[in-house]
Amino acid sequence: MASARDRVLDSFVAIVCEEGERTATLDAVAARAGVSKGGLLYHFGSKAALVEGLCDRLADLSAIDVDRMREAEDGPVRYFVRNCQFVGSELDLALLAASRLQQAGYEEAGRTLDDTENAWLATLVDVLGDVPTAQAIKLMGDGLYHAASLGAASAVRPDRASVDMEPLLVVVDRLVATRPTA
């Protein structure tokens, strides 16, 4: 069972993702987490502390993802593109919540999102040794994620075709193979 602190943070993320930042009051978060308001305040003394907790979680989750990316059996580039689908993972939800918080004016959320994006791009640059190719791969992944997360944020249409990843990865491989080498 998750700790009370994790349940509170999970509840905050869920409310921000499902209903928006304004609805994520301390009372609403405590009720959803099944803790008293005092219990919430023990772990997070304010809404700003909840935002900070989310940003810390996102930073930790993105660091784990970068490590997985670097160690991926079929390589970091394919890993990155393949994993640019919104599947409702803890990382996905943290990204979505941070994005909504950024839109609501929480600068810390924006900085954490920037750090996450920069870490993925830096990893692609390290692996590829070519900034424009890394940027193209990153933008492709961003587009995939954007399209997938929009579907996740609203009602997912059952008639919407998902991306067939293998043919797309073949295109990615061709792009990587044609990059300039030093």
N, C-alpha and C positions, 0 to 999 in steps of 0.2 A: 504494500500500500504506500502511496506517495506521502511524503511528509506534508504537514499542514502548510509549510512555506511553499512547497511545490504546487499544492492544490490551489492556494491563493493565486500564485502566478499563472497557473494553467487557466484559472477562472478569468483572470484579467485578460489574458490573451484571447480566450474564447469570446468574451463579451465584446472586446474591441473588434475582433474579426467579424462577428455575427451582427452586431448592433451598432458599432461605432464607438468612438472615443468618449463622446458625451454621456453615453449610457453607462460607461464603466465607472460608476461612482464607487466609493469605498463600501457603502451599504450593499450595492448590487454584487460586488465582487465577494464580499464576506458571505452573503446569502448563497451565492452559487457554489462557493467553496465549502459550504457547510461549517463555517467557523463563526464565532462571534466577531463583532467589529473590533473588540479588544484583542482578540486573537490575530486578526489581520494586522492591527496596528503594532502588535508585538514584532511582527516580521517586516512590515512595511509601514513606516510612520506617516506616509502621505501618498497621494497619487503620484507625485514626482518620484518617490522611492519605488513605486511599482514600475514606472517607466524605466528607471535605472536598472531594476531587476530584470526586466525584459531585455534591455540592451546588453546586460552582462550575459544573459542566456544566449542571445543571438550571437554575441562574440564567441562564446564557447562552442556553440553548435557549428558556426562557420569555420572555426579553426579545426574542428574534427573533420568537417567536410573537405577542407583543403588537404588535410593529411590523407584522407581516403582517396582523394583525387590524385595525389602524388603517387600513391601505392597501387592504384587501380591496375588490374591485370591486363586490360586492353588499352591502357595508357590514359593519362590525364585529359587529353583532348576529347576522346570518345566518352570518358566518364562524365566530363562536364556537360557535353551536349545531351547525352542520354539522361542525365539527371535534371534536365531543365523542364521537367513536367511537374505541375503542381499535383501532389498526391496526398496532401493533408498531413505530411510528416510534421514532427515537432519543429524542424527547421523551416518548413514552408509556412507554418502558422506564425512562427516568430517573425519571419520576413514580412508576411502580410500585416501583422499587427504593427510592426515598426513602420511600415509604409503608411498605414493609416494614422499613426501617431505623428509622423513627419508632416503629413498633410494637415494635421490639426495644429501644427506649429511647435512641436517638441523637437528642438534642435538636436538634442542628444540622440534621438532616434535617427535623424538624418545623418549624423556623423557615423553612427554605427552601421547604417546601411552602406554609406560610402566606403567604410573600412572593409566591409564584407565584399563589396563589388571589386575593390582594389586588390584584395587578396586573391580572388579568383583570377583576375586579369594578370596579376604579377606571376601567378603560377603558370598560366598559359604562356606568358612571355618567356619565363625561365625555360620551359620545355621546348618551345618552338624557336626561340632565339630570334624572333622577328615580330616587332610590335604590330605592324599593320595586319598580319595574319592572325595574331592573337586577338586583336580588336575585332576582326571579322568573325572569328569563332565566338567570342564573347557576345557580340551583338546578335548572332544567330541564336545563341542560348537564351539571351534576354528576350528575344521575340517569342521563342517557344514558351518560355516561362510566363511572359505577359499574357499570351493567348490562353494558356492553361489556367492561370490564376484568375483571369476574368470569368472564365467558366465556373471556377470553384467559388467565386465570390457571389455569383448569382445562381439561379437555378440552372443546373447543367442540362442541356438539351440532349436527349437520348439519340437524336438523329445527327448530332455533330460527330463527324468522323475524327478520330484521333490521328495523330501523326504516325505514319509508318516509319519507325526509327531506323531500321536497317538501310533502306535506300538513302536516307538523309545522311547516315554515317559514311556511306560510300562517297557522297559528295564532299563531306568533311575530309575524308582521307585524300581525295584528289586535291583539295585546297591546300592541305598540309604538304602534300608531295610537290606542289608547284611553288612553294614559298622560296624566296631568295635565300641563298645560303652565303655565309661569310667567306 
